[in-house]
Amino acid sequence: MPRPKPSSHTAILSSVTDAILPEAFVNDFSKYGNHQSIAGGGHGELTATMDAVLGRTVALKALHPEHASSDQEQRRLLREARITAQLQHPNTVPVYELGKKDDGSIYFAMKKVEGENLFQVIVRIAQGDLDTKRQYPLNRLLGVLVQSSNALAYAHSRGVIHRDVKPENILLGPFGEVYLMDWGVAKVWGMAAEFDGDVPLEELYQRLTATGKRPGTPLYMSPEQTTSGGIVDERSDIFSMGVVLYEILAQREPFRGKTIEETFHNIQTLTPPPPSTIATQMPVPVALDQVCLKALEKKPGDRYQAITGMIQEIRDIREQAISSL
């Protein structure tokens, strides 16, 4: 299947996402109250907040106070808000508003979603939790992967590369909702280099070697993301989704090393065993091995050239499994 070409919308999106806010921009931040911290990571913070005008709870994302005055960090947050707002898809989170707080710092408001992330589910399955295994059989987990991959397919059609696909960024709601979250390091085709936001590998090592923390992002990076100067496109997202699929099937990451350096070496050189040969919590069809390992090819040209090809093969396998019952 041929790779998708950037749509005519891409050039417009690239120019919009990094534009500064107009001088006369105004909004009413006072309508938000009862701020409750949800999470903090990197240079941002997320709070659950009551919108007094509409009478609903929303999620606000803003910069930590120590980074709020940074022009670069403000541009990154603006880009994340605008890219997320442009991706109007059932498996992405709606953005309601982009604005400034009373102190002049930037925030954006979006739907507050409930649930847990896919990594939490995989951990419980790996631990043999029977309730979780009943709630999330393989067929449902593949459905989760297909839905989050649909969000990627839509983003790719709009010229957007996620660049941080991992189970922690796939949220599962209590009523079957699936959201691909956190577009904070997303890149738009044609984006100016000064707004790219790439983190040098040396800085990445420093950020992710904290003792006791799971180095989530490096475990899902493509080979081209682990080398300086590597060209990252939609096929990098496909590799990352292949790692997610491997972990769903085998309940373990395929490339984890004792250090980040060893993990990157494994990503670049190691061919992991087929998931069906090491899975202990569920039977894995051999056909899924082939899908998984194709997504994990070291050379981008040997992978699926579009995420839709991977989606279709997973759908075919699910249909064959159902028809054989």
Secondary structure, DSSP 8 states (H G I E B T S, - for coil): -------THHHHHHHHHT----TT----GGGEEEEEEEEEETTEEEEEEEETTTTEEEEEEEE-GGGTT-HHHHHHHHHHHHHHHH---TTS--EEEEEE-TTS-EEEEEE---SEEHHHHHHHHHTT-HHHHHHS-HHHHHHHHHHHHHHHHHHHHTTEE-----GGGEEE-TTS-EEE---TT-EETT--GGG-----HHHHHHHH--TT---HHHHT--GGGGSTT----HHHHHHHHHHHHHHHHHSS-SS--SSHHHHHHHHHH-----GGGT--SS---HHHHHHHHHHT-SSGGGS-SSHHHHHHHHHHHHHHHHHT-
